Amino acid sequence: MTVAVGVVGAGVMGAEHVRRLAGEVEGAAVVAVADADAERARAAAAAAGARASADPLALIRADDVDAVVIASSDATHAAFVFACLAEGKPVLCEKPLATTAEASLELAETEAAAGRRLVQVGFMRRFDPAYAAVKHELDAGRLGGLLLMHCAHRNASVPPAYTSEMLITSSLSHELDVVRWLTGEEIAAVTVLAPRSSALAGGIRDPQLAILETVGGVLVDVEVFANARYGYDIRCELVGEQGTAALPEAVAPGFVERFADAYRLELQQWVAAVERGAPAGPSAWDGYAASAAADACLASLAGGTRVDVRLAERPALYA
């Protein structure tokens, strides 16, 4: 079986997904690419021998599209995922699932009411071999009980339109999911601190330091530095009662290069899961939980206080 994939969004991430699906992922064929920028859609589609479209909803509804990848702007994600649910089509949506916890929860509840998983959220770090090795050490019991996590998320630079809030919604959101995935616990409370901003940060509050508390008492610190200049640097160290485990130090030019294997493995496993009947990676509930923690972080950044993370009741579909 070959899964016919339509890709919505042909920017950096969308074009990368088209390229990987067309050239690196077994069992997939890109049949259509949609983007509001017609020329960008044509360029990405041509590289895969697919058709280009300016109408994402028409792509989602097309009879020859079996499954959809959403890599458009954040504000469009929810509407396109709802459209995929209405069509009963599996969808891999880049994070965030939606721009607010309320909208993410509505998506999760809509999917749960239908009784079948269709949504996977693009938290690709779960597929990264280096993260997988750290999780293996923890799950094997070699660290003992987990006590602390130390993380850093550093970009060389970000676009001019990047805001102080986007350090949370666009960057920290990955760590919000990684913490839940590694610990197996929800985030209970957050505190976000903004020290003196870098003179090279273009007037935004950069860097920021997030303190996350899990329901089981693990304490996590995350440095988010969007204009670190020297490169793209992702760090994670787990401190347990009997040992530590950490990602190897690796400075890359950007996220595409650093997580090349993760993106490929994510897409390959998504396509295989679609062939079996439904996505199996990070769920709509995972997208909602990360959004809820991000909303709490935004409130903490604005108010300078510790903020509790309150989640709705988890539907049985995600148990």
C-alpha positions as YAML, in Angstrom:
chain: A
units: angstrom
residues:
- id: 1
  name: MET
  ca: [0.00, 0.00, 0.00]
- id: 2
  name: THR
  ca: [1.17, 3.53, -0.81]
- id: 3
  name: VAL
  ca: [-0.22, 6.36, 1.33]
- id: 4
  name: ALA
  ca: [-1.12, 9.36, -0.85]
- id: 5
  name: VAL
  ca: [-0.17, 12.42, 1.19]
- id: 6
  name: GLY
  ca: [-1.23, 16.03, 0.79]
- id: 7
  name: VAL
  ca: [0.97, 18.67, 2.41]
- id: 8
  name: VAL
  ca: [-0.50, 21.99, 3.58]
- id: 9
  name: GLY
  ca: [2.16, 24.68, 3.85]
- id: 10
  name: ALA
  ca: [5.25, 24.94, 1.67]
- id: 11
  name: GLY
  ca: [7.55, 27.08, 3.80]
- id: 12
  name: VAL
  ca: [10.78, 25.75, 5.29]
- id: 13
  name: MET
  ca: [9.11, 22.98, 7.28]
- id: 14
  name: GLY
  ca: [6.52, 22.09, 4.66]
- id: 15
  name: ALA
  ca: [9.08, 21.93, 1.86]
- id: 16
  name: GLU
  ca: [11.28, 19.69, 4.04]
- id: 17
  name: HIS
  ca: [8.36, 17.35, 4.69]
- id: 18
  name: VAL
  ca: [7.60, 17.18, 0.95]
- id: 19
  name: ARG
  ca: [11.23, 16.37, 0.18]
- id: 20
  name: ARG
  ca: [11.48, 13.67, 2.83]
- id: 21
  name: LEU
  ca: [8.14, 12.06, 1.99]
- id: 22
  name: ALA
  ca: [9.07, 11.97, -1.68]
- id: 23
  name: GLY
  ca: [12.64, 10.78, -1.32]
- id: 24
  name: GLU
  ca: [13.28, 9.19, 2.09]
- id: 25
  name: VAL
  ca: [10.05, 7.64, 3.36]
- id: 26
  name: GLU
  ca: [8.92, 4.22, 2.17]
- id: 27
  name: GLY
  ca: [5.24, 3.70, 1.44]
- id: 28
  name: ALA
  ca: [4.40, 7.36, 0.83]
- id: 29
  name: ALA
  ca: [3.74, 9.49, -2.25]
- id: 30
  name: VAL
  ca: [3.14, 13.25, -2.18]
- id: 31
  name: VAL
  ca: [0.19, 13.93, -4.50]
- id: 32
  name: ALA
  ca: [-0.63, 17.56, -3.65]
- id: 33
  name: VAL
  ca: [0.88, 20.62, -1.97]
- id: 34
  name: ALA
  ca: [-1.11, 23.70, -0.93]
- id: 35
  name: ASP
  ca: [0.15, 27.10, 0.16]
- id: 36
  name: ALA
  ca: [-1.24, 30.63, 0.13]
- id: 37
  name: ASP
  ca: [1.89, 31.58, -1.85]
- id: 38
  name: ALA
  ca: [1.16, 29.99, -5.25]
- id: 39
  name: GLU
  ca: [4.77, 30.09, -6.42]
- id: 40
  name: ARG
  ca: [6.00, 28.46, -3.26]
- id: 41
  name: ALA
  ca: [3.37, 25.73, -3.62]
- id: 42
  name: ARG
  ca: [4.40, 25.14, -7.24]
- id: 43
  name: ALA
  ca: [8.09, 24.87, -6.36]
- id: 44
  name: ALA
  ca: [7.52, 22.35, -3.57]
- id: 45
  name: ALA
  ca: [5.03, 20.34, -5.61]
- id: 46
  name: ALA
  ca: [7.28, 20.20, -8.66]
- id: 47
  name: ALA
  ca: [10.09, 18.70, -6.59]
- id: 48
  name: ALA
  ca: [7.80, 15.75, -5.74]
- id: 49
  name: GLY
  ca: [5.93, 15.44, -9.03]
- id: 50
  name: ALA
  ca: [2.74, 16.55, -7.27]
- id: 51
  name: ARG
  ca: [0.08, 19.10, -8.13]
- id: 52
  name: ALA
  ca: [0.01, 22.54, -6.53]
- id: 53
  name: SER
  ca: [-3.03, 24.20, -4.98]
- id: 54
  name: ALA
  ca: [-3.86, 27.53, -3.38]
- id: 55
  name: ASP
  ca: [-6.77, 26.00, -1.44]
- id: 56
  name: PRO
  ca: [-5.77, 23.86, 1.58]
- id: 57
  name: LEU
  ca: [-9.37, 22.84, 2.29]
- id: 58
  name: ALA
  ca: [-9.78, 21.55, -1.26]
- id: 59
  name: LEU
  ca: [-6.60, 19.53, -0.81]
- id: 60
  name: ILE
  ca: [-7.88, 18.04, 2.45]
- id: 61
  name: ARG
  ca: [-11.19, 17.07, 0.82]
- id: 62
  name: ALA
  ca: [-9.64, 15.66, -2.36]
- id: 63
  name: ASP
  ca: [-10.53, 12.04, -3.07]
- id: 64
  name: ASP
  ca: [-6.95, 11.14, -4.03]
- id: 65
  name: VAL
  ca: [-5.48, 12.36, -0.70]
- id: 66
  name: ASP
  ca: [-5.36, 9.61, 1.95]
- id: 67
  name: ALA
  ca: [-3.61, 11.55, 4.71]
- id: 68
  name: VAL
  ca: [-2.50, 15.12, 5.38]
- id: 69
  name: VAL
  ca: [0.58, 16.85, 6.78]
- id: 70
  name: ILE
  ca: [-0.08, 20.36, 8.13]
- id: 71
  name: ALA
  ca: [2.96, 22.65, 8.17]
- id: 72
  name: SER
  ca: [1.25, 26.01, 7.62]
- id: 73
  name: SER
  ca: [1.33, 28.99, 10.00]
- id: 74
  name: ASP
  ca: [0.41, 28.26, 13.62]
- id: 75
  name: ALA
  ca: [-2.85, 30.22, 13.52]
- id: 76
  name: THR
  ca: [-4.22, 27.99, 10.73]
- id: 77
  name: HIS
  ca: [-3.55, 24.61, 12.37]
- id: 78
  name: ALA
  ca: [-6.82, 24.17, 14.26]
- id: 79
  name: ALA
  ca: [-9.08, 24.90, 11.28]
- id: 80
  name: PHE
  ca: [-7.18, 22.47, 9.04]
- id: 81
  name: VAL
  ca: [-7.13, 19.72, 11.67]
- id: 82
  name: PHE
  ca: [-10.89, 20.12, 12.15]
- id: 83
  name: ALA
  ca: [-11.27, 19.76, 8.37]
- id: 84
  name: CYS
  ca: [-9.24, 16.52, 8.45]
- id: 85
  name: LEU
  ca: [-11.41, 15.17, 11.28]
- id: 86
  name: ALA
  ca: [-14.54, 16.01, 9.30]
- id: 87
  name: GLU
  ca: [-13.16, 14.04, 6.35]
- id: 88
  name: GLY
  ca: [-12.01, 11.14, 8.53]
- id: 89
  name: LYS
  ca: [-8.42, 11.54, 7.30]
- id: 90
  name: PRO
  ca: [-5.26, 10.91, 9.35]
- id: 91
  name: VAL
  ca: [-3.28, 14.10, 9.91]
- id: 92
  name: LEU
  ca: [0.21, 14.92, 11.13]
- id: 93
  name: CYS
  ca: [0.05, 18.50, 12.41]
- id: 94
  name: GLU
  ca: [3.17, 20.45, 13.23]
- id: 95
  name: LYS
  ca: [3.15, 21.91, 16.73]
- id: 96
  name: PRO
  ca: [1.27, 23.68, 18.12]
- id: 97
  name: LEU
  ca: [-1.95, 21.75, 17.60]
- id: 98
  name: ALA
  ca: [-3.70, 25.10, 18.15]
- id: 99
  name: THR
  ca: [-2.66, 28.48, 19.47]
- id: 100
  name: THR
  ca: [-4.58, 28.13, 22.77]
- id: 101
  name: ALA
  ca: [-5.31, 25.32, 25.20]
- id: 102
  name: GLU
  ca: [-9.04, 25.90, 24.73]
- id: 103
  name: ALA
  ca: [-8.84, 25.30, 20.97]
- id: 104
  name: SER
  ca: [-6.53, 22.30, 21.41]
- id: 105
  name: LEU
  ca: [-8.95, 20.74, 23.90]
- id: 106
  name: GLU
  ca: [-11.86, 21.23, 21.51]
- id: 107
  name: LEU
  ca: [-9.92, 19.33, 18.83]
- id: 108
  name: ALA
  ca: [-9.07, 16.50, 21.22]
- id: 109
  name: GLU
  ca: [-12.66, 16.23, 22.42]
- id: 110
  name: THR
  ca: [-13.95, 16.24, 18.83]
- id: 111
  name: GLU
  ca: [-11.61, 13.40, 17.92]
- id: 112
  name: ALA
  ca: [-12.49, 11.50, 21.10]
- id: 113
  name: ALA
  ca: [-16.22, 11.83, 20.40]
- id: 114
  name: ALA
  ca: [-15.65, 10.14, 17.04]
- id: 115
  name: GLY
  ca: [-13.94, 7.27, 18.86]
- id: 116
  name: ARG
  ca: [-10.93, 6.95, 16.59]
- id: 117
  name: ARG
  ca: [-7.45, 8.46, 16.60]
- id: 118
  name: LEU
  ca: [-6.65, 10.46, 13.48]
- id: 119
  name: VAL
  ca: [-4.38, 13.22, 14.82]
- id: 120
  name: GLN
  ca: [-0.65, 13.09, 15.46]
- id: 121
  name: VAL
  ca: [1.21, 16.21, 16.64]
- id: 122
  name: GLY
  ca: [4.68, 16.92, 15.27]
- id: 123
  name: PHE
  ca: [6.69, 16.64, 18.48]
- id: 124
  name: MET
  ca: [9.58, 15.12, 16.53]
- id: 125
  name: ARG
  ca: [12.02, 15.00, 19.45]
- id: 126
  name: ARG
  ca: [10.33, 11.80, 20.60]
- id: 127
  name: PHE
  ca: [11.80, 10.21, 17.46]
- id: 128
  name: ASP
  ca: [15.32, 11.61, 17.86]
- id: 129
  name: PRO
  ca: [17.87, 8.84, 18.50]
- id: 130
  name: ALA
  ca: [19.73, 10.91, 21.12]
- id: 131
  name: TYR
  ca: [16.57, 11.58, 23.11]
- id: 132
  name: ALA
  ca: [15.54, 7.94, 22.72]
- id: 133
  name: ALA
  ca: [18.87, 6.85, 24.24]
- id: 134
  name: VAL
  ca: [18.36, 9.11, 27.26]
- id: 135
  name: LYS
  ca: [14.83, 7.79, 27.75]
- id: 136
  name: HIS
  ca: [16.10, 4.21, 27.49]
- id: 137
  name: GLU
  ca: [18.58, 4.85, 30.32]
- id: 138
  name: LEU
  ca: [15.81, 6.28, 32.49]
- id: 139
  name: ASP
  ca: [13.24, 3.58, 31.70]
- id: 140
  name: ALA
  ca: [15.80, 0.83, 32.29]
- id: 141
  name: GLY
  ca: [16.22, 2.09, 35.86]
- id: 142
  name: ARG
  ca: [19.90, 2.95, 35.50]
- id: 143
  name: LEU
  ca: [19.41, 6.45, 36.91]
- id: 144
  name: GLY
  ca: [17.21, 5.47, 39.82]
- id: 145
  name: GLY
  ca: [14.35, 7.79, 40.62]
- id: 146
  name: LEU
  ca: [14.38, 10.96, 38.53]
- id: 147
  name: LEU
  ca: [14.93, 14.15, 40.53]
- id: 148
  name: LEU
  ca: [15.92, 16.95, 38.17]
- id: 149
  name: MET
  ca: [16.15, 17.86, 34.50]
- id: 150
  name: HIS
  ca: [18.38, 20.60, 33.06]
- id: 151
  name: CYS
  ca: [17.52, 21.74, 29.54]
- id: 152
  name: ALA
  ca: [18.56, 24.44, 27.08]
- id: 153
  name: HIS
  ca: [17.00, 25.48, 23.78]
- id: 154
  name: ARG
  ca: [19.24, 27.91, 21.91]
- id: 155
  name: ASN
  ca: [18.80, 29.32, 18.42]
- id: 156
  name: ALA
  ca: [21.48, 31.24, 16.56]
- id: 157
  name: SER
  ca: [18.86, 33.82, 15.58]
- id: 158
  name: VAL
  ca: [15.16, 34.15, 14.83]
- id: 159
  name: PRO
  ca: [13.12, 36.15, 12.26]
- id: 160
  name: PRO
  ca: [12.36, 39.83, 12.90]
- id: 161
  name: ALA
  ca: [8.69, 39.04, 13.61]
- id: 162
  name: TYR
  ca: [9.63, 36.75, 16.52]
- id: 163
  name: THR
  ca: [8.12, 37.95, 19.81]
- id: 164
  name: SER
  ca: [8.86, 37.45, 23.50]
- id: 165
  name: GLU
  ca: [5.84, 35.13, 23.72]
- id: 166
  name: MET
  ca: [7.14, 32.98, 20.85]
- id: 167
  name: LEU
  ca: [10.08, 31.87, 22.99]
- id: 168
  name: ILE
  ca: [7.37, 29.91, 24.79]
- id: 169
  name: THR
  ca: [4.90, 29.01, 22.04]
- id: 170
  name: SER
  ca: [7.43, 28.26, 19.30]
- id: 171
  name: SER
  ca: [10.54, 27.12, 21.19]
- id: 172
  name: LEU
  ca: [9.77, 26.02, 24.76]
- id: 173
  name: SER
  ca: [6.77, 24.04, 23.51]
- id: 174
  name: HIS
  ca: [9.12, 21.23, 22.46]
- id: 175
  name: GLU
  ca: [10.52, 20.95, 25.98]
- id: 176
  name: LEU
  ca: [7.01, 21.02, 27.42]
- id: 177
  name: ASP
  ca: [6.29, 17.84, 25.48]
- id: 178
  name: VAL
  ca: [9.70, 16.26, 26.11]
- id: 179
  name: VAL
  ca: [9.29, 16.67, 29.87]
- id: 180
  name: ARG
  ca: [5.92, 14.90, 29.79]
- id: 181
  name: TRP
  ca: [7.26, 12.14, 27.52]
- id: 182
  name: LEU
  ca: [10.45, 11.48, 29.47]
- id: 183
  name: THR
  ca: [8.91, 11.59, 32.94]
- id: 184
  name: GLY
  ca: [5.51, 10.10, 32.12]
- id: 185
  name: GLU
  ca: [4.02, 12.85, 34.30]
- id: 186
  name: GLU
  ca: [1.96, 15.95, 33.65]
- id: 187
  name: ILE
  ca: [3.36, 19.41, 34.35]
- id: 188
  name: ALA
  ca: [1.69, 20.75, 37.48]
- id: 189
  name: ALA
  ca: [3.06, 24.31, 37.72]
- id: 190
  name: VAL
  ca: [5.36, 26.70, 35.89]
- id: 191
  name: THR
  ca: [7.40, 29.81, 36.59]
- id: 192
  name: VAL
  ca: [8.96, 31.84, 33.78]
- id: 193
  name: LEU
  ca: [11.67, 34.37, 34.57]
- id: 194
  name: ALA
  ca: [13.19, 36.90, 32.18]
- id: 195
  name: PRO
  ca: [16.65, 38.15, 33.18]
- id: 196
  name: ARG
  ca: [18.45, 41.03, 31.53]
- id: 197
  name: SER
  ca: [17.81, 40.73, 27.78]
- id: 198
  name: SER
  ca: [20.63, 40.24, 25.32]
- id: 199
  name: ALA
  ca: [21.64, 43.40, 23.48]
- id: 200
  name: LEU
  ca: [21.38, 41.32, 20.30]
- id: 201
  name: ALA
  ca: [17.79, 40.22, 20.93]
- id: 202
  name: GLY
  ca: [16.11, 43.02, 18.97]
- id: 203
  name: GLY
  ca: [14.12, 44.33, 21.92]
- id: 204
  name: ILE
  ca: [12.40, 41.09, 22.94]
- id: 205
  name: ARG
  ca: [12.67, 39.40, 26.34]
- id: 206
  name: ASP
  ca: [15.44, 36.98, 25.45]
- id: 207
  name: PRO
  ca: [16.66, 34.77, 27.10]
- id: 208
  name: GLN
  ca: [14.02, 33.34, 29.41]
- id: 209
  name: LEU
  ca: [14.25, 30.69, 32.12]
- id: 210
  name: ALA
  ca: [11.32, 28.35, 32.73]
- id: 211
  name: ILE
  ca: [10.98, 26.30, 35.92]
- id: 212
  name: LEU
  ca: [8.61, 23.38, 35.47]
- id: 213
  name: GLU
  ca: [7.24, 21.20, 38.27]
- id: 214
  name: THR
  ca: [5.74, 17.78, 37.47]
- id: 215
  name: VAL
  ca: [2.97, 16.20, 39.50]
- id: 216
  name: GLY
  ca: [5.47, 13.68, 40.86]
- id: 217
  name: GLY
  ca: [7.87, 16.34, 42.10]
- id: 218
  name: VAL
  ca: [10.51, 16.38, 39.34]
- id: 219
  name: LEU
  ca: [11.94, 19.88, 38.96]
- id: 220
  name: VAL
  ca: [12.96, 21.01, 35.46]
- id: 221
  name: ASP
  ca: [14.81, 24.15, 34.40]
- id: 222
  name: VAL
  ca: [14.77, 25.19, 30.75]
- id: 223
  name: GLU
  ca: [16.86, 28.01, 29.33]
- id: 224
  name: VAL
  ca: [15.35, 29.40, 26.12]
- id: 225
  name: PHE
  ca: [17.71, 31.69, 24.22]
- id: 226
  name: ALA
  ca: [16.47, 32.67, 20.77]
- id: 227
  name: ASN
  ca: [19.47, 34.80, 19.74]
- id: 228
  name: ALA
  ca: [22.46, 32.87, 21.05]
- id: 229
  name: ARG
  ca: [24.29, 33.63, 17.78]
- id: 230
  name: TYR
  ca: [26.81, 30.79, 17.86]
- id: 231
  name: GLY
  ca: [24.46, 28.07, 16.58]
- id: 232
  name: TYR
  ca: [21.50, 25.80, 17.28]
- id: 233
  name: ASP
  ca: [22.16, 24.02, 20.56]
- id: 234
  name: ILE
  ca: [19.71, 21.66, 22.29]
- id: 235
  name: ARG
  ca: [20.67, 20.25, 25.70]
- id: 236
  name: CYS
  ca: [18.99, 17.89, 28.13]
- id: 237
  name: GLU
  ca: [20.43, 16.24, 31.24]
- id: 238
  name: LEU
  ca: [18.50, 13.93, 33.55]
- id: 239
  name: VAL
  ca: [19.64, 13.69, 37.18]
- id: 240
  name: GLY
  ca: [18.50, 10.65, 39.10]
- id: 241
  name: GLU
  ca: [19.14, 9.16, 42.50]
- id: 242
  name: GLN
  ca: [21.83, 6.87, 41.11]
- id: 243
  name: GLY
  ca: [23.19, 8.56, 38.00]
- id: 244
  name: THR
  ca: [22.75, 10.99, 35.14]
- id: 245
  name: ALA
  ca: [22.16, 10.80, 31.40]
- id: 246
  name: ALA
  ca: [22.46, 13.59, 28.85]
- id: 247
  name: LEU
  ca: [22.24, 14.35, 25.16]
- id: 248
  name: PRO
  ca: [25.66, 14.51, 23.48]
- id: 249
  name: GLU
  ca: [26.83, 18.07, 22.84]
- id: 250
  name: ALA
  ca: [26.11, 18.95, 19.21]
- id: 251
  name: VAL
  ca: [25.87, 22.47, 17.81]
- id: 252
  name: ALA
  ca: [24.12, 22.58, 14.43]
- id: 253
  name: PRO
  ca: [23.35, 25.41, 12.00]
- id: 254
  name: GLY
  ca: [19.61, 25.02, 12.64]
- id: 255
  name: PHE
  ca: [16.76, 22.72, 13.61]
- id: 256
  name: VAL
  ca: [16.49, 21.05, 10.20]
- id: 257
  name: GLU
  ca: [20.06, 19.79, 10.42]
- id: 258
  name: ARG
  ca: [19.96, 18.90, 14.12]
- id: 259
  name: PHE
  ca: [16.78, 16.88, 13.88]
- id: 260
  name: ALA
  ca: [17.13, 15.46, 10.37]
- id: 261
  name: ASP
  ca: [16.96, 11.86, 11.63]
- id: 262
  name: ALA
  ca: [14.05, 12.67, 13.92]
- id: 263
  name: TYR
  ca: [11.97, 14.16, 11.11]
- id: 264
  name: ARG
  ca: [12.66, 11.20, 8.84]
- id: 265
  name: LEU
  ca: [11.81, 8.65, 11.54]
- id: 266
  name: GLU
  ca: [8.71, 10.60, 12.55]
- id: 267
  name: LEU
  ca: [7.38, 10.60, 8.98]
- id: 268
  name: GLN
  ca: [8.30, 6.97, 8.36]
- id: 269
  name: GLN
  ca: [6.57, 5.80, 11.52]
- id: 270
  name: TRP
  ca: [3.54, 8.01, 10.82]
- id: 271
  name: VAL
  ca: [3.12, 6.57, 7.32]
- id: 272
  name: ALA
  ca: [3.47, 3.02, 8.68]
- id: 273
  name: ALA
  ca: [0.85, 3.76, 11.35]
- id: 274
  name: VAL
  ca: [-1.54, 5.23, 8.78]
- id: 275
  name: GLU
  ca: [-1.15, 2.02, 6.75]
- id: 276
  name: ARG
  ca: [-2.14, 0.06, 9.88]
- id: 277
  name: GLY
  ca: [-5.20, 2.21, 10.41]
- id: 278
  name: ALA
  ca: [-4.41, 5.21, 12.65]
- id: 279
  name: PRO
  ca: [-1.56, 7.47, 13.85]
- id: 280
  name: ALA
  ca: [0.24, 6.20, 16.94]
- id: 281
  name: GLY
  ca: [2.64, 9.03, 17.85]
- id: 282
  name: PRO
  ca: [2.01, 12.12, 20.01]
- id: 283
  name: SER
  ca: [-1.75, 12.53, 20.25]
- id: 284
  name: ALA
  ca: [-4.19, 15.42, 20.24]
- id: 285
  name: TRP
  ca: [-4.22, 15.08, 24.03]
- id: 286
  name: ASP
  ca: [-0.44, 15.56, 24.06]
- id: 287
  name: GLY
  ca: [-0.96, 18.65, 21.93]
- id: 288
  name: TYR
  ca: [-3.55, 19.94, 24.38]
- id: 289
  name: ALA
  ca: [-1.40, 19.25, 27.46]
- id: 290
  name: ALA
  ca: [1.53, 21.13, 25.90]
- id: 291
  name: SER
  ca: [-0.79, 24.02, 25.00]
- id: 292
  name: ALA
  ca: [-2.14, 24.17, 28.55]
- id: 293
  name: ALA
  ca: [1.39, 24.32, 29.94]
- id: 294
  name: ALA
  ca: [2.34, 26.97, 27.36]
- id: 295
  name: ASP
  ca: [-0.68, 29.10, 28.33]
- id: 296
  name: ALA
  ca: [0.42, 28.88, 31.97]
- id: 297
  name: CYS
  ca: [3.95, 29.90, 30.96]
- id: 298
  name: LEU
  ca: [2.60, 32.92, 29.10]
- id: 299
  name: ALA
  ca: [0.63, 33.93, 32.19]
- id: 300
  name: SER
  ca: [3.73, 33.53, 34.34]
- id: 301
  name: LEU
  ca: [5.85, 35.60, 31.94]
- id: 302
  name: ALA
  ca: [3.24, 38.38, 31.97]
- id: 303
  name: GLY
  ca: [2.63, 38.37, 35.72]
- id: 304
  name: GLY
  ca: [5.96, 37.24, 37.14]
- id: 305
  name: THR
  ca: [4.35, 34.57, 39.32]
- id: 306
  name: ARG
  ca: [4.17, 30.79, 39.64]
- id: 307
  name: VAL
  ca: [1.12, 29.50, 37.74]
- id: 308
  name: ASP
  ca: [-0.64, 26.15, 38.14]
- id: 309
  name: VAL
  ca: [-1.37, 24.06, 35.04]
- id: 310
  name: ARG
  ca: [-4.96, 22.81, 35.12]
- id: 311
  name: LEU
  ca: [-6.00, 20.09, 32.67]
- id: 312
  name: ALA
  ca: [-9.47, 18.93, 31.71]
- id: 313
  name: GLU
  ca: [-10.52, 15.34, 32.29]
- id: 314
  name: ARG
  ca: [-8.70, 13.04, 29.88]
- id: 315
  name: PRO
  ca: [-11.05, 11.28, 27.41]
- id: 316
  name: ALA
  ca: [-10.93, 7.48, 27.37]
- id: 317
  name: LEU
  ca: [-9.48, 7.50, 23.83]
- id: 318
  name: TYR
  ca: [-6.20, 8.84, 25.25]
- id: 319
  name: ALA
  ca: [-6.03, 6.66, 28.36]
...
